[in-house]
Amino acid sequence: MTGPRIREMTRADCDRVAEIRVRGWQHAYRGMIPQSYLDGLSVAEDAERRRARLVQGGAVVNLVAEDAAGEVVGWACHGPYREGEVQVRTGDAELYALYVHPDHLGRGAGQALLAESVTRCAAAGHGRLLLWVLKENARARRFYERAGLRPDGAEEPFEVDGVVVPEVRYARPL
């Protein structure tokens, strides 16, 4: 195998995906989101949410990246574009999340997950791929820009433990 293997997430992956998501937040958002919030994230609680959402099914696609040894090292999730938590009928897709375990950054898992999400969204007939990224997250912004996504001018703040955290929207035609 030359690169990460991408496949759909299963129920058995939920614990590992939760660990990737929580460790990803704690690593990527240090200094951007209150540390008390990051310290309070629970892998066990996140795994339960992953299992519940996976059972719901629907139009949301969860993908995982495995390394050459078969270890799940990354996770991505995409589906119809949302405004807040509500899916809207715009014809656009949204990349809801893409995280790689901090110990595996820079090895191609994120690129492979993004490429597979782009391919699947295009095949589903979506016109654009949209995503939200923290305005201060320079590393993620560079990653998405290298993949052809660009800020489209939309900005939206969200609140974490009383702190307003600005996000910017990125877009890419499919």
N, C-alpha and C positions, 0 to 999 in steps of 0.2 A: 504494500500500500504506500503510495507516495504522499498522501495528505490525509487529513482527518476524514473519517467516514461520517456522512450525515444520514440520519434516519429519523423517523417519527418517534416522539417520546412515548414511553409506556408507563403504566402505573408503577412498575418496578423502578423506574428512573426518578420518581418524585423526590425521594430523600436526597439523592445526589444533586438534582437540579436545584432544590431548595438551598443546599449548601453552596452551590455555585452562585446563586442569586444573592444570598446574604453576604458571602465573602466578597462578591463583586461590588455590592453596595458599599461595604465597609472599606474596601480598597479604593474604588474609583471616586467616591463622594466625600472622602476625608477632607475637611476644611470647607466643604461646600454645603453640607447638611449638618445640623447640630450633632456633635459627637454623642450626646446622650441618646439620641434617636438611633444612631448607628450601633451603639453598644447594646441597645435594647432589642435589636432584631433577633428573632428566634428561628433557627433552622427547623425545629420541630413544628412550630406553628405555620411556617411557610410551606413545609411539606404537606401539611393537612390541606392548606388552601390549594396547592397544586393538584392534589388528588381530587378534591371537590370540583375544581374547574375542569379537570380532564374527564370526569364522569359526565359533566354537563354536555360535552361534545359541542356541536354547532359548527360555525364557520371558522373557528379559531384553530390554527395549526401550530403545534408545538414540535420543534425539531431539536435534536441533540447532536453534538459532535463527539465522536469517539476517537481517541488516539490509536496508534498502531497496536497497543496492548489491549484495546477494547475498553479503556476507562473513559467514562463520560467526562469531558473537559469543558463543554460549552453548551449553551441553550439559547434558542431564539424562539420567539412567538410572534405570529402575525395573523391578520384577519382584516375584516372590513374596517374602514376608518371610523373612529369614534369622536364624538364631541363630549368630553368628560368621560363618563363610563358608558355612554349610550352610543350604539352603532348607528351611523347615519348612512343613508343611501346616496353616496356621492359617486360611486363607481371607482373610488380610490381604495387602496389597501393601506394598512398601517403596520409598521413594525413596532409591536408593543414593547418588546424587550429583546436584548441581545447581550448576554453575559458570558465571559470566559473566566474560568477559575484563575485567580491571580497567579498561581504557580505555572500556568500554561499560556500566559499572554505572549504574543509575538510569534506564535508557532503555526499560524494559519487557520486556527479553528474559527475565529471571528469572521475572517474573510469567506471561509467555506460556508458558514451558516448564512451570512448575508447573501452570498451568491445563490444559494438554494432558495432562500426566501424570495429574492428577486425573480428567479426562474418560475417558481410556483405562482407568484402573484401575477406575472405576465401571462402564464398559461391559463389562469382563471379569468382573464379578460379585464383586469384592472388597468386603468389608464395611468395612474401614478402610484408610487410608493411614498408614503409620508411617515415621518417619525418625529418624536420630540426628544430633545437632548438638553441637559442642563447648560445654560448659557456659559457658565464658567468651566465646563468640562472640555478643555482644549484637546486632550488626547482623543476623546471620542469624536469630537468635531473634525479633527484631522482624519481619523479613520473613515468617517462617512464621506468626507469631501474627496478622499482618494478613490472612493467607490462610486463617485459621480453624483452624489447627493449635494444639494445646495440649500442654504437658508432661503426661505421664500418670503421672509418679512413678517411672518406671524410670530408673535411672542405671547406667552401665557405664564403667569406665575402660579405656583401652588405653595401651600403652607405646610411646613414641617415643624412641629413643636413650637409654634408661634413665630417661626422665621419664614419670611417670604423668599422662595427660591425661584428665580426666573428660568424658564425654558424657552428655547427657540425651536421652530418647526423646520425640518429639512424635507425636501421633495426631490423626486427623480422620476422622469417619465419612464414608462415601461414599454 
